[in-house]
Structures are given as structure tokens and as C-alpha cells.
Amino acid sequence: MDFLSLAKKRYACRKYTAAKVEPEKLAYVLEAARVAPTGANRQPQRLIVVQSAEGLERLTRCTRDFGAPCAVIVCADTDEVWQRKYDGKKIADIDASIVTDHMMLAAASQGLDTLWICMFKPEAVREEFSLPDHLTPVNILLLGYGDGEAASPDRHAETRKPLEATVRYE
């Protein structure tokens, strides 16, 4: 499948079956995270894979889990992140987003569905998963098999702005 077909196939899945994510598919998704580019190759991502019933229960105290059998909490190690010298911007959120995007698309290539979650209680995640101060939870990626009909890959013609609304040429 070419890249644009894969990108259009991916959708925000908000209901999952109970089927577990196979270890080899999870390993593939995590390998995509490992090879994702990060600022100055600092690799500040720290991933917490949540699959146990107890772990998923702790996750529900932080956010909605939509019944997903697996979640990856994407954190950034603020001691490792690259910082732009001109204005001091630390790019932890950018690095974590690149890593999450790689995992999301790798999951789609493996027939898995995902939901990228930013609506969570950071302090609850920190407490429930015993994060040290230098780890900042940035987002959560739910993984599993969607329960119900997937969104149409053709939906983008109606749900996305036209290219000329978002692109400017010099």
C-alpha cells in the first residue's frame, strides 16, 4: 500500500474489540517509534506500554480508554530533549508527536486501529504510572482492533480543507 493510501486509511477509532494486540504487531509499532527522527537525534521519547487489566484500569483514572486493549503513554525526558539556542524552545512535544505519528501509521499498516489522545490528566498519569519529575506525559496512543465500521478513506474530500487553504507558495 502506498503512503497516501495508508494515511487515508487511518482514522480515529473510538470503539475497540477485546482482541489483544499480537506481540509481533506491537513490536513492529514500537520499532517504528524507535527509528522516528528526533531533534539532534536526542531520542527523548520514553514509552510506557499498558496492556494489563490493572494498568488499563489505572489509565481509565486519567482518561477515557474507549475499550482499547493496549495503550502507549508517550512521554518526553526533559533532561534529554534538544533546545533551540535562539529562543530556548525545547522540542519535547514535537519529538513525542513525531514518534506517535510513526507508531500510528505503523499500526495502520499492521491492520490495527488507533486513537491519539491529548485529553488526559497529566498529573494523574504521573501519579498512576509513577513517573519521575523529568518525564512529561505528552500524549497517549490507543491500539487495538476497531469494533464497527472503519471511517472511509475517501472522507478527506469532505472533512479536510482544500490544499490551497493550508499551503502558500513563496
Secondary structure, 3 states (H helix, E strand, C coil): CCHHHHHHHCCECCCECCCCCCHHHHHHHHHHHHCCCCHHHCCCEEEEEECCHHHHHHHHCCCCCCCCCEEEEEEEECCCCCECCCCCCECHHHHHHHHHHHHHHHHHHCCCEEEEECCCCHHHHHHHCCCCCCEEEEEEEEEECECCCCCCHHHHHHHCCCHHHHCCCC
